[in-house]
Amino acid sequence: MRRLVLLALIGLVAQLVDGSLGMAYGVTSSSLLLMFGIAPAVVSASVHMAEVVTTAASGVSHIRFGNVDKQVVYKLIIPGSIGAFLGACFLGSIPGDVIKPFVSFFLLLLGVFVIYRFLFKFNPAQQLSKKTMSKKHFLPLGFIAGFFDATGGGGWGPIATPVLLTSNRMEPRKVIGSVDTSEFAIAVSSTLGFLITLGWSQINIQWVIALIIGGIIAAPIAAWLVKIIPTNLLGTLVGGIIIITNIRTLLAALDVSYLGSLYTYIVLAALWMIAVGNVVWKIRKNSYSNQQRRLKSL
C-alpha cells in the first residue's frame, strides 16, 4: 500500500510537470520507477499504459483552456505513433539488465538538454515567426520523438516540445498543449507494442492504476498552471530532478565508490542550484525591466 501511494504521488507530480511544461511525465516517472529496480521494458510499458488515460485527461484539459493547435496534433500523431510502436517492440526484446544503464544514460542526457534548453535558449518575449512548419519537418520529428519515448520511457515531450519552441512559430502554451494532446496516440501505440512483446503478465496493473490516479488529479491543474508558472524555471527544476535520479543507476553500473558517488551528487546539486538561481535572477530582471517600461509609458 505504501508503494502504491508513492506511485500515485509520482504520477501526480509527473503529470503536473508534464501538463505545465509539455514534457517529462515519462522521463520523471520512469526515472523514479527505475530506482525501485524494475526492468526498463516493464517501467516503460507501465508508464505508457498509464499515459493512455493521463494524456487523454491532459488533452481534454488543454483543449478546454485553448492551448491546442489541432493541425499540429494531426501532423505529429501518425509518424509519432509509428516510431513509438517500433521503439516499444525494440525495447521489449532486449534483456532488462543489459539495457537499464543505457536507458538511464539517455534519460540523463534528456535532463541535461532540458536544463540547457530552458536556461539558455528559452525566451518567452521573443516575437513569433509568421512561417509555419511543413509536413517534412513533422515526419522526422514525430518518428524520432516517438521512438525514443518508447525506448527511454520518456522523450516525446523533451524532444518535440523544445524543437517546436525553438522554431519560434507557435506560442509556448500552444506548443505545450499540442504536444501533450498528441501524446495520447503515442501512448496507445507504445502500449500495443509492449503488450505484443511482453504480454500482460509482465505489467503490474496496480502500479498502472496508481500512476493513473495521480495523473488524472494533476491534469486539469497543470493545464491551468501553464499560464501562471514561468516555464523556464519549471524546466530547469525538472531537468535537475531527472539528472539526479538517473545518475544513481549509472554510478551503480560503473561500480563507483561511495565517496565518489557522494562527490558526484554534491557537484551536480550545486550546479543545479546555480542554474535555478540564474533562472530566478533572469525572471526578476525581466519583471523589473517590464515595470520600468510601463512606468515610462505612463
C-alpha positions in Angstrom: 0.0 0.0 0.0 2.9 2.4 0.8 4.4 1.8 -2.6 1.0 2.3 -4.4 0.6 5.7 -2.6 4.1 6.6 -3.6 3.4 5.7 -7.2 0.2 7.8 -7.1 2.3 10.7 -5.9 4.8 10.1 -8.6 2.0 10.1 -11.2 0.6 13.4 -9.7 4.0 15.2 -9.7 4.9 13.9 -13.1 1.6 15.0 -14.7 1.8 18.4 -13.0 5.2 18.8 -14.6 4.2 17.4 -18.0 1.0 19.2 -18.3 2.5 22.6 -17.4 5.8 22.1 -19.3 4.8 19.9 -22.3 7.3 17.2 -21.3 8.8 15.0 -18.6 5.8 12.7 -17.5 7.6 9.7 -18.9 11.1 10.8 -18.0 10.2 11.8 -14.5 8.1 8.7 -13.6 10.4 6.3 -15.5 13.5 7.7 -13.6 11.8 7.2 -10.3 10.5 3.7 -11.1 13.9 2.6 -12.2 15.1 3.4 -8.7 12.9 0.6 -7.5 14.9 -1.9 -9.6 12.2 -2.5 -12.1 13.2 -3.7 -15.6 13.3 -0.8 -18.1 10.8 -2.5 -20.5 8.3 -3.1 -17.7 8.8 0.5 -16.5 8.2 2.0 -19.9 5.2 -0.3 -20.5 3.6 0.6 -17.2 4.3 4.4 -17.7 2.8 4.3 -21.3 -0.2 2.3 -20.2 -0.9 4.9 -17.5 -0.3 7.7 -20.1 -3.1 6.4 -22.2 -5.5 7.7 -19.6 -3.5 10.6 -18.2 -2.7 12.1 -21.7 -6.4 11.9 -22.6 -7.3 13.8 -19.5 -4.5 16.3 -20.1 -5.5 16.7 -23.8 -9.1 17.5 -22.9 -8.0 20.0 -20.2 -5.6 21.8 -22.7 -8.4 21.9 -25.3 -10.8 23.5 -22.8 -8.2 26.1 -21.9 -7.5 26.9 -25.6 -3.9 25.6 -25.5 -4.0 23.3 -28.6 -3.3 23.8 -32.3 -5.2 20.9 -33.8 -3.3 21.0 -37.1 0.0 20.4 -35.3 -1.6 17.5 -33.4 -2.7 15.8 -36.7 0.7 16.2 -38.2 2.5 14.7 -35.2 0.4 11.7 -34.3 1.0 9.4 -37.4 4.8 9.5 -37.5 4.9 9.6 -33.7 2.7 6.5 -33.4 4.8 4.5 -35.9 8.0 5.4 -34.1 6.6 4.6 -30.6 5.3 1.2 -31.7 8.7 0.2 -33.3 10.5 1.6 -30.2 8.4 -0.5 -27.8 8.9 -3.7 -29.8 12.7 -2.9 -29.8 12.9 -2.3 -26.1 10.7 -5.3 -25.2 13.0 -7.7 -27.0 16.2 -6.7 -25.0 17.1 -8.1 -21.5 16.4 -5.5 -18.8 19.8 -5.7 -17.1 21.6 -5.1 -20.3 19.6 -2.0 -21.4 19.0 -0.4 -18.0 22.3 1.7 -17.8 21.7 2.8 -21.4 18.2 3.9 -20.7 19.3 5.8 -17.6 22.1 7.5 -19.6 19.6 8.5 -22.3 17.3 10.0 -19.6 20.2 11.8 -18.0 21.1 13.4 -21.4 17.5 14.4 -21.7 17.7 16.0 -18.3 20.8 18.0 -19.3 19.1 19.0 -22.5 16.0 20.2 -20.7 18.1 22.4 -18.4 20.2 23.7 -21.3 17.1 24.5 -23.3 15.2 26.4 -20.6 18.3 28.0 -19.0 19.9 29.4 -22.2 17.6 29.1 -25.2 14.1 29.8 -23.9 12.9 33.4 -24.4 9.1 34.0 -23.7 9.3 37.6 -25.0 10.6 36.6 -28.5 8.4 37.5 -31.4 6.8 34.6 -33.2 7.7 33.9 -36.9 4.8 34.1 -39.4 6.1 31.0 -41.2 4.6 27.6 -40.5 6.4 24.2 -40.3 5.8 21.9 -43.2 5.0 18.2 -43.1 8.6 17.3 -44.0 9.6 18.8 -40.6 6.9 17.0 -38.6 7.5 13.5 -40.1 11.1 13.0 -38.8 10.3 14.9 -35.6 7.3 12.8 -34.8 9.1 9.5 -35.6 12.3 10.2 -33.7 10.4 11.6 -30.6 8.0 8.6 -30.6 10.8 6.0 -31.0 12.9 7.5 -28.1 9.8 8.0 -26.0 9.1 4.2 -26.1 12.7 3.1 -25.7 13.6 5.6 -22.9 10.3 5.6 -21.0 10.1 9.3 -22.0 11.2 11.5 -24.8 8.1 12.6 -26.7 7.9 15.9 -24.8 11.6 16.5 -24.2 12.3 16.1 -27.9 9.1 17.5 -29.6 8.5 20.5 -27.3 11.9 22.1 -27.5 12.1 21.7 -31.3 8.7 23.3 -31.7 9.6 26.1 -29.3 12.9 26.8 -31.0 11.1 27.0 -34.3 9.6 30.2 -32.9 6.4 29.7 -34.9 3.9 28.9 -32.1 3.0 30.3 -28.7 4.7 28.3 -25.9 1.3 27.4 -24.4 0.1 26.1 -27.8 3.3 24.1 -28.2 2.8 22.5 -24.7 -0.9 21.9 -25.2 -0.4 20.4 -28.7 2.4 18.1 -27.7 0.6 16.9 -24.6 -2.6 16.2 -26.6 -0.8 14.3 -29.4 0.9 12.2 -26.8 -2.3 10.2 -26.3 -1.7 8.5 -29.7 1.9 7.8 -28.9 1.0 6.2 -25.5 -1.6 3.9 -27.2 0.9 2.8 -29.9 3.7 2.2 -27.3 1.3 0.2 -25.1 0.3 -2.0 -28.1 4.0 -2.7 -28.9 4.8 -3.6 -25.3 1.8 -5.9 -25.0 2.8 -7.7 -28.1 6.4 -8.2 -26.9 6.0 -8.5 -23.1 2.4 -9.7 -22.6 0.0 -8.7 -19.8 1.9 -10.9 -17.2 4.9 -8.5 -17.1 2.8 -5.5 -16.3 1.6 -4.7 -12.8 -1.9 -3.3 -13.2 -1.9 -1.9 -9.6 1.1 0.3 -10.4 -0.5 1.5 -13.6 -3.8 2.4 -11.8 -1.8 4.2 -9.1 0.0 6.3 -11.7 -3.3 7.0 -13.5 -5.0 8.2 -10.3 -2.2 10.7 -9.6 -2.1 11.8 -13.2 -5.8 12.4 -13.5 -5.9 14.6 -10.4 -3.0 16.7 -11.7 -4.1 17.1 -15.4 -6.6 20.0 -15.1 -4.4 21.7 -12.5 -1.4 21.5 -14.8 -3.3 22.9 -17.8 -4.2 25.9 -15.7 -0.6 26.3 -14.4 0.7 26.7 -17.9 -0.5 30.3 -17.8 1.0 31.3 -14.5 4.3 29.5 -13.8 7.5 30.7 -15.5 8.2 27.9 -18.0 12.0 28.2 -17.9 12.0 27.9 -14.1 9.9 24.7 -14.1 12.0 23.3 -16.9 15.3 23.9 -15.0 13.8 22.3 -11.9 12.6 19.2 -13.8 15.9 18.8 -15.6 17.8 18.7 -12.3 15.4 16.1 -10.9 15.9 13.9 -14.0 19.7 14.1 -13.8 19.9 13.3 -10.0 17.5 10.3 -10.2 19.3 8.7 -13.2 22.9 9.3 -12.1 22.3 6.8 -9.4 21.8 3.9 -11.8 24.8 5.0 -13.9 27.1 5.2 -10.8 26.0 1.7 -9.7 26.6 0.3 -13.2 30.1 1.8 -13.2 30.7 0.5 -9.7 31.7 3.9 -8.4 32.8 4.1 -4.7 30.5 5.6 -2.1 32.9 8.6 -1.7 33.0 9.1 -5.5 29.2 9.0 -5.7 28.8 11.4 -2.8 31.1 14.0 -4.5 29.2 13.5 -7.8 25.9 14.2 -6.1 27.3 17.3 -4.3 28.7 18.7 -7.5 25.5 18.1 -9.5 23.3 19.5 -6.7 25.5 22.7 -6.6 25.3 23.1 -10.4 21.6 22.6 -10.3 21.1 25.2 -7.6 23.3 27.7 -9.5 21.1 27.1 -12.6 17.9 27.6 -10.7 19.3 30.8 -9.1 20.3 32.1 -12.5 16.7 31.5 -13.9 15.1 33.2 -10.9 17.5 36.2 -11.4 16.5 36.4 -15.1 12.8 36.3 -14.2 13.2 39.1 -11.6 15.3 41.1 -14.1 12.7 40.8 -16.8 9.9 41.7 -14.4 11.8 44.8 -13.3 12.5 45.8 -16.9 8.8 45.4 -17.8 7.8 47.5 -14.8 10.2 50.3 -15.9 8.8 50.2 -19.4 5.3 50.5 -18.1 6.2 53.5 -15.9 7.9 55.3 -18.8 4.8 54.8 -21.0 2.5 56.4 -18.4 
